[in-house]
Amino acid sequence: MRALIEGEPWAATAVWNAHAPKVFRIVARVLGPGADAEDVTQEVFLRVFSRVSG
């Protein structure tokens, strides 16, 4: 996360790779597997990445 905050170009990919599977599993448990879980997972990271600089 520190590298992401500092603007390192590789950091977003690293954060996604490290955390997206966990987020997806949690969302899929709540919503069930499928496109909705994938969409919500992407939305979570869009919000995280858009707020990093803020």
mmCIF entry with sequence, helices, sheets and N, C-alpha, C, O atoms, coordinates in Angstrom:
data_MODEL
# 
_entry.id   MODEL 
# 
_entity.id                         1 
_entity.type                       polymer 
_entity.pdbx_number_of_molecules   1 
# 
_entity_poly.entity_id                      1 
_entity_poly.type                           'polypeptide(L)' 
_entity_poly.nstd_linkage                   no 
_entity_poly.nstd_monomer                   no 
_entity_poly.pdbx_seq_one_letter_code       MRALIEGEPWAATAVWNAHAPKVFRIVARVLGPGADAEDVTQEVFLRVFSRVSG 
_entity_poly.pdbx_seq_one_letter_code_can   MRALIEGEPWAATAVWNAHAPKVFRIVARVLGPGADAEDVTQEVFLRVFSRVSG 
_entity_poly.pdbx_strand_id                 A 
# 
loop_
_entity_poly_seq.entity_id 
_entity_poly_seq.num 
_entity_poly_seq.mon_id 
_entity_poly_seq.hetero 
1 1  MET n 
1 2  ARG n 
1 3  ALA n 
1 4  LEU n 
1 5  ILE n 
1 6  GLU n 
1 7  GLY n 
1 8  GLU n 
1 9  PRO n 
1 10 TRP n 
1 11 ALA n 
1 12 ALA n 
1 13 THR n 
1 14 ALA n 
1 15 VAL n 
1 16 TRP n 
1 17 ASN n 
1 18 ALA n 
1 19 HIS n 
1 20 ALA n 
1 21 PRO n 
1 22 LYS n 
1 23 VAL n 
1 24 PHE n 
1 25 ARG n 
1 26 ILE n 
1 27 VAL n 
1 28 ALA n 
1 29 ARG n 
1 30 VAL n 
1 31 LEU n 
1 32 GLY n 
1 33 PRO n 
1 34 GLY n 
1 35 ALA n 
1 36 ASP n 
1 37 ALA n 
1 38 GLU n 
1 39 ASP n 
1 40 VAL n 
1 41 THR n 
1 42 GLN n 
1 43 GLU n 
1 44 VAL n 
1 45 PHE n 
1 46 LEU n 
1 47 ARG n 
1 48 VAL n 
1 49 PHE n 
1 50 SER n 
1 51 ARG n 
1 52 VAL n 
1 53 SER n 
1 54 GLY n 
# 
_struct_asym.id          A 
_struct_asym.entity_id   1 
# 
loop_
_struct_conf.conf_type_id 
_struct_conf.id 
_struct_conf.pdbx_PDB_helix_id 
_struct_conf.beg_label_comp_id 
_struct_conf.beg_label_asym_id 
_struct_conf.beg_label_seq_id 
_struct_conf.pdbx_beg_PDB_ins_code 
_struct_conf.end_label_comp_id 
_struct_conf.end_label_asym_id 
_struct_conf.end_label_seq_id 
_struct_conf.pdbx_end_PDB_ins_code 
_struct_conf.beg_auth_comp_id 
_struct_conf.beg_auth_asym_id 
_struct_conf.beg_auth_seq_id 
_struct_conf.end_auth_comp_id 
_struct_conf.end_auth_asym_id 
_struct_conf.end_auth_seq_id 
_struct_conf.pdbx_PDB_helix_class 
_struct_conf.details 
_struct_conf.pdbx_PDB_helix_length 
HELX_P HELX_P1 AA1 ARG A 2  ? ILE A 5  ? ARG A 2  ILE A 5  1 ? 4  
HELX_P HELX_P2 AA2 ALA A 11 ? LEU A 31 ? ALA A 11 LEU A 31 1 ? 21 
HELX_P HELX_P3 AA3 ALA A 35 ? ARG A 51 ? ALA A 35 ARG A 51 1 ? 17 
# 
_struct_conf_type.id          HELX_P 
_struct_conf_type.criteria    ? 
_struct_conf_type.reference   ? 
# 
loop_
_atom_site.group_PDB 
_atom_site.id 
_atom_site.type_symbol 
_atom_site.label_atom_id 
_atom_site.label_alt_id 
_atom_site.label_comp_id 
_atom_site.label_asym_id 
_atom_site.label_entity_id 
_atom_site.label_seq_id 
_atom_site.pdbx_PDB_ins_code 
_atom_site.Cartn_x 
_atom_site.Cartn_y 
_atom_site.Cartn_z 
_atom_site.occupancy 
_atom_site.B_iso_or_equiv 
_atom_site.pdbx_formal_charge 
_atom_site.auth_seq_id 
_atom_site.auth_comp_id 
_atom_site.auth_asym_id 
_atom_site.auth_atom_id 
_atom_site.pdbx_PDB_model_num 
ATOM 1   N N  . MET A 1 1  ? 0.817   -1.187  0.000   1.00 0.00 ? 1  MET A N  1 
ATOM 2   C CA . MET A 1 1  ? 0.000   0.000   0.000   1.00 0.00 ? 1  MET A CA 1 
ATOM 3   C C  . MET A 1 1  ? 0.866   1.258   0.000   1.00 0.00 ? 1  MET A C  1 
ATOM 4   O O  . MET A 1 1  ? 0.519   2.258   -0.628  1.00 0.00 ? 1  MET A O  1 
ATOM 5   N N  . ARG A 1 2  ? 1.970   1.202   0.693   1.00 0.00 ? 2  ARG A N  1 
ATOM 6   C CA . ARG A 1 2  ? 2.842   2.383   0.721   1.00 0.00 ? 2  ARG A CA 1 
ATOM 7   C C  . ARG A 1 2  ? 3.314   2.731   -0.691  1.00 0.00 ? 2  ARG A C  1 
ATOM 8   O O  . ARG A 1 2  ? 3.328   3.900   -1.076  1.00 0.00 ? 2  ARG A O  1 
ATOM 9   N N  . ALA A 1 3  ? 3.700   1.708   -1.459  1.00 0.00 ? 3  ALA A N  1 
ATOM 10  C CA . ALA A 1 3  ? 4.159   1.951   -2.830  1.00 0.00 ? 3  ALA A CA 1 
ATOM 11  C C  . ALA A 1 3  ? 3.031   2.516   -3.683  1.00 0.00 ? 3  ALA A C  1 
ATOM 12  O O  . ALA A 1 3  ? 3.266   3.367   -4.541  1.00 0.00 ? 3  ALA A O  1 
ATOM 13  N N  . LEU A 1 4  ? 1.819   2.051   -3.452  1.00 0.00 ? 4  LEU A N  1 
ATOM 14  C CA . LEU A 1 4  ? 0.665   2.571   -4.189  1.00 0.00 ? 4  LEU A CA 1 
ATOM 15  C C  . LEU A 1 4  ? 0.456   4.049   -3.871  1.00 0.00 ? 4  LEU A C  1 
ATOM 16  O O  . LEU A 1 4  ? 0.232   4.861   -4.769  1.00 0.00 ? 4  LEU A O  1 
ATOM 17  N N  . ILE A 1 5  ? 0.531   4.383   -2.606  1.00 0.00 ? 5  ILE A N  1 
ATOM 18  C CA . ILE A 1 5  ? 0.371   5.777   -2.183  1.00 0.00 ? 5  ILE A CA 1 
ATOM 19  C C  . ILE A 1 5  ? 1.480   6.647   -2.761  1.00 0.00 ? 5  ILE A C  1 
ATOM 20  O O  . ILE A 1 5  ? 1.247   7.801   -3.121  1.00 0.00 ? 5  ILE A O  1 
ATOM 21  N N  . GLU A 1 6  ? 2.678   6.094   -2.848  1.00 0.00 ? 6  GLU A N  1 
ATOM 22  C CA . GLU A 1 6  ? 3.810   6.854   -3.375  1.00 0.00 ? 6  GLU A CA 1 
ATOM 23  C C  . GLU A 1 6  ? 3.822   6.916   -4.896  1.00 0.00 ? 6  GLU A C  1 
ATOM 24  O O  . GLU A 1 6  ? 4.682   7.578   -5.476  1.00 0.00 ? 6  GLU A O  1 
ATOM 25  N N  . GLY A 1 7  ? 2.880   6.236   -5.556  1.00 0.00 ? 7  GLY A N  1 
ATOM 26  C CA . GLY A 1 7  ? 2.754   6.328   -7.003  1.00 0.00 ? 7  GLY A CA 1 
ATOM 27  C C  . GLY A 1 7  ? 3.652   5.397   -7.798  1.00 0.00 ? 7  GLY A C  1 
ATOM 28  O O  . GLY A 1 7  ? 3.883   5.626   -8.986  1.00 0.00 ? 7  GLY A O  1 
ATOM 29  N N  . GLU A 1 8  ? 4.157   4.360   -7.167  1.00 0.00 ? 8  GLU A N  1 
ATOM 30  C CA . GLU A 1 8  ? 4.980   3.397   -7.905  1.00 0.00 ? 8  GLU A CA 1 
ATOM 31  C C  . GLU A 1 8  ? 4.134   2.741   -9.000  1.00 0.00 ? 8  GLU A C  1 
ATOM 32  O O  . GLU A 1 8  ? 3.018   2.300   -8.724  1.00 0.00 ? 8  GLU A O  1 
ATOM 33  N N  . PRO A 1 9  ? 4.639   2.669   -10.229 1.00 0.00 ? 9  PRO A N  1 
ATOM 34  C CA . PRO A 1 9  ? 3.832   2.170   -11.341 1.00 0.00 ? 9  PRO A CA 1 
ATOM 35  C C  . PRO A 1 9  ? 3.421   0.699   -11.214 1.00 0.00 ? 9  PRO A C  1 
ATOM 36  O O  . PRO A 1 9  ? 2.402   0.301   -11.778 1.00 0.00 ? 9  PRO A O  1 
ATOM 37  N N  . TRP A 1 10 ? 4.169   -0.090  -10.508 1.00 0.00 ? 10 TRP A N  1 
ATOM 38  C CA . TRP A 1 10 ? 3.870   -1.513  -10.357 1.00 0.00 ? 10 TRP A CA 1 
ATOM 39  C C  . TRP A 1 10 ? 2.924   -1.803  -9.201  1.00 0.00 ? 10 TRP A C  1 
ATOM 40  O O  . TRP A 1 10 ? 2.441   -2.928  -9.074  1.00 0.00 ? 10 TRP A O  1 
ATOM 41  N N  . ALA A 1 11 ? 2.652   -0.827  -8.368  1.00 0.00 ? 11 ALA A N  1 
ATOM 42  C CA . ALA A 1 11 ? 1.961   -1.070  -7.110  1.00 0.00 ? 11 ALA A CA 1 
ATOM 43  C C  . ALA A 1 11 ? 0.493   -1.476  -7.278  1.00 0.00 ? 11 ALA A C  1 
ATOM 44  O O  . ALA A 1 11 ? 0.008   -2.331  -6.536  1.00 0.00 ? 11 ALA A O  1 
ATOM 45  N N  . ALA A 1 12 ? -0.213  -0.888  -8.224  1.00 0.00 ? 12 ALA A N  1 
ATOM 46  C CA . ALA A 1 12 ? -1.629  -1.241  -8.402  1.00 0.00 ? 12 ALA A CA 1 
ATOM 47  C C  . ALA A 1 12 ? -1.771  -2.709  -8.773  1.00 0.00 ? 12 ALA A C  1 
ATOM 48  O O  . ALA A 1 12 ? -2.659  -3.396  -8.267  1.00 0.00 ? 12 ALA A O  1 
ATOM 49  N N  . THR A 1 13 ? -0.911  -3.187  -9.644  1.00 0.00 ? 13 THR A N  1 
ATOM 50  C CA . THR A 1 13 ? -0.947  -4.601  -10.026 1.00 0.00 ? 13 THR A CA 1 
ATOM 51  C C  . THR A 1 13 ? -0.632  -5.483  -8.827  1.00 0.00 ? 13 THR A C  1 
ATOM 52  O O  . THR A 1 13 ? -1.273  -6.515  -8.632  1.00 0.00 ? 13 THR A O  1 
ATOM 53  N N  . ALA A 1 14 ? 0.330   -5.095  -8.038  1.00 0.00 ? 14 ALA A N  1 
ATOM 54  C CA . ALA A 1 14 ? 0.702   -5.882  -6.866  1.00 0.00 ? 14 ALA A CA 1 
ATOM 55  C C  . ALA A 1 14 ? -0.437  -5.939  -5.849  1.00 0.00 ? 14 ALA A C  1 
ATOM 56  O O  . ALA A 1 14 ? -0.710  -6.994  -5.278  1.00 0.00 ? 14 ALA A O  1 
ATOM 57  N N  . VAL A 1 15 ? -1.096  -4.807  -5.627  1.00 0.00 ? 15 VAL A N  1 
ATOM 58  C CA . VAL A 1 15 ? -2.226  -4.773  -4.691  1.00 0.00 ? 15 VAL A CA 1 
ATOM 59  C C  . VAL A 1 15 ? -3.363  -5.640  -5.220  1.00 0.00 ? 15 VAL A C  1 
ATOM 60  O O  . VAL A 1 15 ? -3.962  -6.408  -4.466  1.00 0.00 ? 15 VAL A O  1 
ATOM 61  N N  . TRP A 1 16 ? -3.660  -5.521  -6.505  1.00 0.00 ? 16 TRP A N  1 
ATOM 62  C CA . TRP A 1 16 ? -4.708  -6.351  -7.114  1.00 0.00 ? 16 TRP A CA 1 
ATOM 63  C C  . TRP A 1 16 ? -4.383  -7.834  -6.951  1.00 0.00 ? 16 TRP A C  1 
ATOM 64  O O  . TRP A 1 16 ? -5.225  -8.608  -6.495  1.00 0.00 ? 16 TRP A O  1 
ATOM 65  N N  . ASN A 1 17 ? -3.174  -8.229  -7.319  1.00 0.00 ? 17 ASN A N  1 
ATOM 66  C CA . ASN A 1 17 ? -2.789  -9.639  -7.250  1.00 0.00 ? 17 ASN A CA 1 
ATOM 67  C C  . ASN A 1 17 ? -2.828  -10.178 -5.822  1.00 0.00 ? 17 ASN A C  1 
ATOM 68  O O  . ASN A 1 17 ? -3.188  -11.334 -5.601  1.00 0.00 ? 17 ASN A O  1 
ATOM 69  N N  . ALA A 1 18 ? -2.462  -9.350  -4.865  1.00 0.00 ? 18 ALA A N  1 
ATOM 70  C CA . ALA A 1 18 ? -2.421  -9.793  -3.472  1.00 0.00 ? 18 ALA A CA 1 
ATOM 71  C C  . ALA A 1 18 ? -3.801  -9.875  -2.834  1.00 0.00 ? 18 ALA A C  1 
ATOM 72  O O  . ALA A 1 18 ? -4.041  -10.739 -1.991  1.00 0.00 ? 18 ALA A O  1 
ATOM 73  N N  . HIS A 1 19 ? -4.710  -8.986  -3.225  1.00 0.00 ? 19 HIS A N  1 
ATOM 74  C CA . HIS A 1 19 ? -5.958  -8.862  -2.472  1.00 0.00 ? 19 HIS A CA 1 
ATOM 75  C C  . HIS A 1 19 ? -7.234  -9.197  -3.240  1.00 0.00 ? 19 HIS A C  1 
ATOM 76  O O  . HIS A 1 19 ? -8.249  -9.519  -2.623  1.00 0.00 ? 19 HIS A O  1 
ATOM 77  N N  . ALA A 1 20 ? -7.207  -9.131  -4.545  1.00 0.00 ? 20 ALA A N  1 
ATOM 78  C CA . ALA A 1 20 ? -8.428  -9.388  -5.323  1.00 0.00 ? 20 ALA A CA 1 
ATOM 79  C C  . ALA A 1 20 ? -9.006  -10.785 -5.091  1.00 0.00 ? 20 ALA A C  1 
ATOM 80  O O  . ALA A 1 20 ? -10.224 -10.916 -4.978  1.00 0.00 ? 20 ALA A O  1 
ATOM 81  N N  . PRO A 1 21 ? -8.187  -11.828 -5.018  1.00 0.00 ? 21 PRO A N  1 
ATOM 82  C CA . PRO A 1 21 ? -8.786  -13.147 -4.775  1.00 0.00 ? 21 PRO A CA 1 
ATOM 83  C C  . PRO A 1 21 ? -9.540  -13.227 -3.443  1.00 0.00 ? 21 PRO A C  1 
ATOM 84  O O  . PRO A 1 21 ? -10.597 -13.854 -3.366  1.00 0.00 ? 21 PRO A O  1 
ATOM 85  N N  . LYS A 1 22 ? -9.006  -12.601 -2.410  1.00 0.00 ? 22 LYS A N  1 
ATOM 86  C CA . LYS A 1 22 ? -9.675  -12.600 -1.106  1.00 0.00 ? 22 LYS A CA 1 
ATOM 87  C C  . LYS A 1 22 ? -10.979 -11.823 -1.162  1.00 0.00 ? 22 LYS A C  1 
ATOM 88  O O  . LYS A 1 22 ? -12.004 -12.275 -0.651  1.00 0.00 ? 22 LYS A O  1 
ATOM 89  N N  . VAL A 1 23 ? -10.936 -10.647 -1.787  1.00 0.00 ? 23 VAL A N  1 
ATOM 90  C CA . VAL A 1 23 ? -12.146 -9.836  -1.913  1.00 0.00 ? 23 VAL A CA 1 
ATOM 91  C C  . VAL A 1 23 ? -13.196 -10.597 -2.719  1.00 0.00 ? 23 VAL A C  1 
ATOM 92  O O  . VAL A 1 23 ? -14.372 -10.613 -2.353  1.00 0.00 ? 23 VAL A O  1 
ATOM 93  N N  . PHE A 1 24 ? -12.775 -11.224 -3.809  1.00 0.00 ? 24 PHE A N  1 
ATOM 94  C CA . PHE A 1 24 ? -13.717 -11.983 -4.637  1.00 0.00 ? 24 PHE A CA 1 
ATOM 95  C C  . PHE A 1 24 ? -14.371 -13.103 -3.831  1.00 0.00 ? 24 PHE A C  1 
ATOM 96  O O  . PHE A 1 24 ? -15.581 -13.303 -3.928  1.00 0.00 ? 24 PHE A O  1 
ATOM 97  N N  . ARG A 1 25 ? -13.595 -13.828 -3.043  1.00 0.00 ? 25 ARG A N  1 
ATOM 98  C CA . ARG A 1 25 ? -14.161 -14.928 -2.252  1.00 0.00 ? 25 ARG A CA 1 
ATOM 99  C C  . ARG A 1 25 ? -15.204 -14.418 -1.262  1.00 0.00 ? 25 ARG A C  1 
ATOM 100 O O  . ARG A 1 25 ? -16.250 -15.042 -1.083  1.00 0.00 ? 25 ARG A O  1 
ATOM 101 N N  . ILE A 1 26 ? -14.928 -13.308 -0.631  1.00 0.00 ? 26 ILE A N  1 
ATOM 102 C CA . ILE A 1 26 ? -15.886 -12.733 0.319   1.00 0.00 ? 26 ILE A CA 1 
ATOM 103 C C  . ILE A 1 26 ? -17.160 -12.308 -0.410  1.00 0.00 ? 26 ILE A C  1 
ATOM 104 O O  . ILE A 1 26 ? -18.266 -12.620 0.029   1.00 0.00 ? 26 ILE A O  1 
ATOM 105 N N  . VAL A 1 27 ? -16.999 -11.603 -1.514  1.00 0.00 ? 27 VAL A N  1 
ATOM 106 C CA . VAL A 1 27 ? -18.156 -11.131 -2.273  1.00 0.00 ? 27 VAL A CA 1 
ATOM 107 C C  . VAL A 1 27 ? -18.959 -12.310 -2.828  1.00 0.00 ? 27 VAL A C  1 
ATOM 108 O O  . VAL A 1 27 ? -20.190 -12.296 -2.799  1.00 0.00 ? 27 VAL A O  1 
ATOM 109 N N  . ALA A 1 28 ? -18.264 -13.320 -3.329  1.00 0.00 ? 28 ALA A N  1 
ATOM 110 C CA . ALA A 1 28 ? -18.950 -14.485 -3.894  1.00 0.00 ? 28 ALA A CA 1 
ATOM 111 C C  . ALA A 1 28 ? -19.738 -15.239 -2.833  1.00 0.00 ? 28 ALA A C  1 
ATOM 112 O O  . ALA A 1 28 ? -20.792 -15.802 -3.131  1.00 0.00 ? 28 ALA A O  1 
ATOM 113 N N  . ARG A 1 29 ? -19.246 -15.258 -1.605  1.00 0.00 ? 29 ARG A N  1 
ATOM 114 C CA . ARG A 1 29 ? -20.007 -15.890 -0.523  1.00 0.00 ? 29 ARG A CA 1 
ATOM 115 C C  . ARG A 1 29 ? -21.310 -15.166 -0.266  1.00 0.00 ? 29 ARG A C  1 
ATOM 116 O O  . ARG A 1 29 ? -22.333 -15.785 0.028   1.00 0.00 ? 29 ARG A O  1 
ATOM 117 N N  . VAL A 1 30 ? -21.267 -13.849 -0.378  1.00 0.00 ? 30 VAL A N  1 
ATOM 118 C CA . VAL A 1 30 ? -22.461 -13.047 -0.116  1.00 0.00 ? 30 VAL A CA 1 
ATOM 119 C C  . VAL A 1 30 ? -23.414 -13.079 -1.309  1.00 0.00 ? 30 VAL A C  1 
ATOM 120 O O  . VAL A 1 30 ? -24.614 -13.291 -1.141  1.00 0.00 ? 30 VAL A O  1 
ATOM 121 N N  . LEU A 1 31 ? -22.881 -12.867 -2.512  1.00 0.00 ? 31 LEU A N  1 
ATOM 122 C CA . LEU A 1 31 ? -23.719 -12.741 -3.705  1.00 0.00 ? 31 LEU A CA 1 
ATOM 123 C C  . LEU A 1 31 ? -23.865 -14.032 -4.499  1.00 0.00 ? 31 LEU A C  1 
ATOM 124 O O  . LEU A 1 31 ? -24.775 -14.164 -5.317  1.00 0.00 ? 31 LEU A O  1 
ATOM 125 N N  . GLY A 1 32 ? -22.979 -14.971 -4.261  1.00 0.00 ? 32 GLY A N  1 
ATOM 126 C CA . GLY A 1 32 ? -22.905 -16.163 -5.102  1.00 0.00 ? 32 GLY A CA 1 
ATOM 127 C C  . GLY A 1 32 ? -21.892 -15.909 -6.205  1.00 0.00 ? 32 GLY A C  1 
ATOM 128 O O  . GLY A 1 32 ? -21.640 -14.760 -6.569  1.00 0.00 ? 32 GLY A O  1 
ATOM 129 N N  . PRO A 1 33 ? -21.311 -16.981 -6.740  1.00 0.00 ? 33 PRO A N  1 
ATOM 130 C CA . PRO A 1 33 ? -20.294 -16.813 -7.782  1.00 0.00 ? 33 PRO A CA 1 
ATOM 131 C C  . PRO A 1 33 ? -20.918 -16.294 -9.078  1.00 0.00 ? 33 PRO A C  1 
ATOM 132 O O  . PRO A 1 33 ? -22.119 -16.440 -9.307  1.00 0.00 ? 33 PRO A O  1 
ATOM 133 N N  . GLY A 1 34 ? -20.096 -15.698 -9.901  1.00 0.00 ? 34 GLY A N  1 
ATOM 134 C CA . GLY A 1 34 ? -20.588 -15.237 -11.194 1.00 0.00 ? 34 GLY A CA 1 
ATOM 135 C C  . GLY A 1 34 ? -20.202 -13.813 -11.487 1.00 0.00 ? 34 GLY A C  1 
ATOM 136 O O  . GLY A 1 34 ? -19.358 -13.219 -10.816 1.00 0.00 ? 34 GLY A O  1 
ATOM 137 N N  . ALA A 1 35 ? -20.842 -13.279 -12.508 1.00 0.00 ? 35 ALA A N  1 
ATOM 138 C CA . ALA A 1 35 ? -20.491 -11.948 -13.006 1.00 0.00 ? 35 ALA A CA 1 
ATOM 139 C C  . ALA A 1 35 ? -20.695 -10.870 -11.951 1.00 0.00 ? 35 ALA A C  1 
ATOM 140 O O  . ALA A 1 35 ? -19.908 -9.926  -11.883 1.00 0.00 ? 35 ALA A O  1 
ATOM 141 N N  . ASP A 1 36 ? -21.733 -10.989 -11.123 1.00 0.00 ? 36 ASP A N  1 
ATOM 142 C CA . ASP A 1 36 ? -21.957 -9.959  -10.105 1.00 0.00 ? 36 ASP A CA 1 
ATOM 143 C C  . ASP A 1 36 ? -20.791 -9.880  -9.136  1.00 0.00 ? 36 ASP A C  1 
ATOM 144 O O  . ASP A 1 36 ? -20.361 -8.783  -8.778  1.00 0.00 ? 36 ASP A O  1 
ATOM 145 N N  . ALA A 1 37 ? -20.274 -11.016 -8.707  1.00 0.00 ? 37 ALA A N  1 
ATOM 146 C CA . ALA A 1 37 ? -19.149 -11.016 -7.781  1.00 0.00 ? 37 ALA A CA 1 
ATOM 147 C C  . ALA A 1 37 ? -17.911 -10.406 -8.438  1.00 0.00 ? 37 ALA A C  1 
ATOM 148 O O  . ALA A 1 37 ? -17.159 -9.675  -7.793  1.00 0.00 ? 37 ALA A O  1 
ATOM 149 N N  . GLU A 1 38 ? -17.704 -10.704 -9.704  1.00 0.00 ? 38 GLU A N  1 
ATOM 150 C CA . GLU A 1 38 ? -16.572 -10.110 -10.421 1.00 0.00 ? 38 GLU A CA 1 
ATOM 151 C C  . GLU A 1 38 ? -16.736 -8.603  -10.531 1.00 0.00 ? 38 GLU A C  1 
ATOM 152 O O  . GLU A 1 38 ? -15.779 -7.857  -10.322 1.00 0.00 ? 38 GLU A O  1 
ATOM 153 N N  . ASP A 1 39 ? -17.939 -8.149  -10.856 1.00 0.00 ? 39 ASP A N  1 
ATOM 154 C CA . ASP A 1 39 ? -18.195 -6.713  -10.992 1.00 0.00 ? 39 ASP A CA 1 
ATOM 155 C C  . ASP A 1 39 ? -17.990 -5.978  -9.667  1.00 0.00 ? 39 ASP A C  1 
ATOM 156 O O  . ASP A 1 39 ? -17.389 -4.904  -9.634  1.00 0.00 ? 39 ASP A O  1 
ATOM 157 N N  . VAL A 1 40 ? -18.486 -6.555  -8.591  1.00 0.00 ? 40 VAL A N  1 
ATOM 158 C CA . VAL A 1 40 ? -18.335 -5.913  -7.286  1.00 0.00 ? 40 VAL A CA 1 
ATOM 159 C C  . VAL A 1 40 ? -16.867 -5.868  -6.874  1.00 0.00 ? 40 VAL A C  1 
ATOM 160 O O  . VAL A 1 40 ? -16.406 -4.870  -6.321  1.00 0.00 ? 40 VAL A O  1 
ATOM 161 N N  . THR A 1 41 ? -16.143 -6.932  -7.138  1.00 0.00 ? 41 THR A N  1 
ATOM 162 C CA . THR A 1 41 ? -14.711 -6.947  -6.825  1.00 0.00 ? 41 THR A CA 1 
ATOM 163 C C  . THR A 1 41 ? -13.989 -5.838  -7.575  1.00 0.00 ? 41 THR A C  1 
ATOM 164 O O  . THR A 1 41 ? -13.165 -5.133  -6.993  1.00 0.00 ? 41 THR A O  1 
ATOM 165 N N  . GLN A 1 42 ? -14.288 -5.677  -8.848  1.00 0.00 ? 42 GLN A N  1 
ATOM 166 C CA . GLN A 1 42 ? -13.662 -4.609  -9.621  1.00 0.00 ? 42 GLN A CA 1 
ATOM 167 C C  . GLN A 1 42 ? -14.050 -3.242  -9.074  1.00 0.00 ? 42 GLN A C  1 
ATOM 168 O O  . GLN A 1 42 ? -13.216 -2.338  -9.011  1.00 0.00 ? 42 GLN A O  1 
ATOM 169 N N  . GLU A 1 43 ? -15.300 -3.089  -8.681  1.00 0.00 ? 43 GLU A N  1 
ATOM 170 C CA . GLU A 1 43 ? -15.758 -1.810  -8.136  1.00 0.00 ? 43 GLU A CA 1 
ATOM 171 C C  . GLU A 1 43 ? -15.023 -1.467  -6.831  1.00 0.00 ? 43 GLU A C  1 
ATOM 172 O O  . GLU A 1 43 ? -14.675 -0.310  -6.595  1.00 0.00 ? 43 GLU A O  1 
ATOM 173 N N  . VAL A 1 44 ? -14.794 -2.467  -6.001  1.00 0.00 ? 44 VAL A N  1 
ATOM 174 C CA . VAL A 1 44 ? -14.048 -2.247  -4.761  1.00 0.00 ? 44 VAL A CA 1 
ATOM 175 C C  . VAL A 1 44 ? -12.678 -1.653  -5.074  1.00 0.00 ? 44 VAL A C  1 
ATOM 176 O O  . VAL A 1 44 ? -12.260 -0.675  -4.455  1.00 0.00 ? 44 VAL A O  1 
ATOM 177 N N  . PHE A 1 45 ? -11.983 -2.254  -6.042  1.00 0.00 ? 45 PHE A N  1 
ATOM 178 C CA . PHE A 1 45 ? -10.629 -1.776  -6.346  1.00 0.00 ? 45 PHE A CA 1 
ATOM 179 C C  . PHE A 1 45 ? -10.647 -0.461  -7.105  1.00 0.00 ? 45 PHE A C  1 
ATOM 180 O O  . PHE A 1 45 ? -9.727  0.341   -6.949  1.00 0.00 ? 45 PHE A O  1 
ATOM 181 N N  . LEU A 1 46 ? -11.645 -0.216  -7.905  1.00 0.00 ? 46 LEU A N  1 
ATOM 182 C CA . LEU A 1 46 ? -11.762 1.105   -8.542  1.00 0.00 ? 46 LEU A CA 1 
ATOM 183 C C  . LEU A 1 46 ? -11.870 2.188   -7.479  1.00 0.00 ? 46 LEU A C  1 
ATOM 184 O O  . LEU A 1 46 ? -11.251 3.247   -7.590  1.00 0.00 ? 46 LEU A O  1 
ATOM 185 N N  . ARG A 1 47 ? -12.657 1.916   -6.458  1.00 0.00 ? 47 ARG A N  1 
ATOM 186 C CA . ARG A 1 47 ? -12.794 2.895   -5.379  1.00 0.00 ? 47 ARG A CA 1 
ATOM 187 C C  . ARG A 1 47 ? -11.510 3.054   -4.589  1.00 0.00 ? 47 ARG A C  1 
ATOM 188 O O  . ARG A 1 47 ? -11.125 4.170   -4.240  1.00 0.00 ? 47 ARG A O  1 
ATOM 189 N N  . VAL A 1 48 ? -10.849 1.949   -4.306  1.00 0.00 ? 48 VAL A N  1 
ATOM 190 C CA . VAL A 1 48 ? -9.576  2.038   -3.577  1.00 0.00 ? 48 VAL A CA 1 
ATOM 191 C C  . VAL A 1 48 ? -8.564  2.851   -4.377  1.00 0.00 ? 48 VAL A C  1 
ATOM 192 O O  . VAL A 1 48 ? -7.939  3.769   -3.845  1.00 0.00 ? 48 VAL A O  1 
ATOM 193 N N  . PHE A 1 49 ? -8.404  2.515   -5.650  1.00 0.00 ? 49 PHE A N  1 
ATOM 194 C CA . PHE A 1 49 ? -7.397  3.187   -6.470  1.00 0.00 ? 49 PHE A CA 1 
ATOM 195 C C  . PHE A 1 49 ? -7.745  4.652   -6.692  1.00 0.00 ? 49 PHE A C  1 
ATOM 196 O O  . PHE A 1 49 ? -6.845  5.487   -6.782  1.00 0.00 ? 49 PHE A O  1 
ATOM 197 N N  . SER A 1 50 ? -9.016  4.980   -6.781  1.00 0.00 ? 50 SER A N  1 
ATOM 198 C CA . SER A 1 50 ? -9.390  6.378   -7.014  1.00 0.00 ? 50 SER A CA 1 
ATOM 199 C C  . SER A 1 50 ? -9.200  7.223   -5.757  1.00 0.00 ? 50 SER A C  1 
ATOM 200 O O  . SER A 1 50 ? -9.101  8.446   -5.850  1.00 0.00 ? 50 SER A O  1 
ATOM 201 N N  . ARG A 1 51 ? -9.147  6.597   -4.591  1.00 0.00 ? 51 ARG A N  1 
ATOM 202 C CA . ARG A 1 51 ? -9.028  7.349   -3.341  1.00 0.00 ? 51 ARG A CA 1 
ATOM 203 C C  . ARG A 1 51 ? -7.622  7.340   -2.750  1.00 0.00 ? 51 ARG A C  1 
ATOM 204 O O  . ARG A 1 51 ? -7.380  7.950   -1.709  1.00 0.00 ? 51 ARG A O  1 
ATOM 205 N N  . VAL A 1 52 ? -6.710  6.660   -3.402  1.00 0.00 ? 52 VAL A N  1 
ATOM 206 C CA . VAL A 1 52 ? -5.352  6.544   -2.863  1.00 0.00 ? 52 VAL A CA 1 
ATOM 207 C C  . VAL A 1 52 ? -4.699  7.913   -2.711  1.00 0.00 ? 52 VAL A C  1 
ATOM 208 O O  . VAL A 1 52 ? -4.060  8.185   -1.694  1.00 0.00 ? 52 VAL A O  1 
ATOM 209 N N  . SER A 1 53 ? -4.851  8.755   -3.687  1.00 0.00 ? 53 SER A N  1 
ATOM 210 C CA . SER A 1 53 ? -4.178  10.051  -3.628  1.00 0.00 ? 53 SER A CA 1 
ATOM 211 C C  . SER A 1 53 ? -4.893  11.049  -2.736  1.00 0.00 ? 53 SER A C  1 
ATOM 212 O O  . SER A 1 53 ? -4.361  12.116  -2.428  1.00 0.00 ? 53 SER A O  1 
ATOM 213 N N  . GLY A 1 54 ? -6.102  10.696  -2.325  1.00 0.00 ? 54 GLY A N  1 
ATOM 214 C CA . GLY A 1 54 ? -6.901  11.639  -1.548  1.00 0.00 ? 54 GLY A CA 1 
ATOM 215 C C  . GLY A 1 54 ? -6.734  11.587  -0.084  1.00 0.00 ? 54 GLY A C  1 
ATOM 216 O O  . GLY A 1 54 ? -7.375  12.351  0.638   1.00 0.00 ? 54 GLY A O  1 
# 
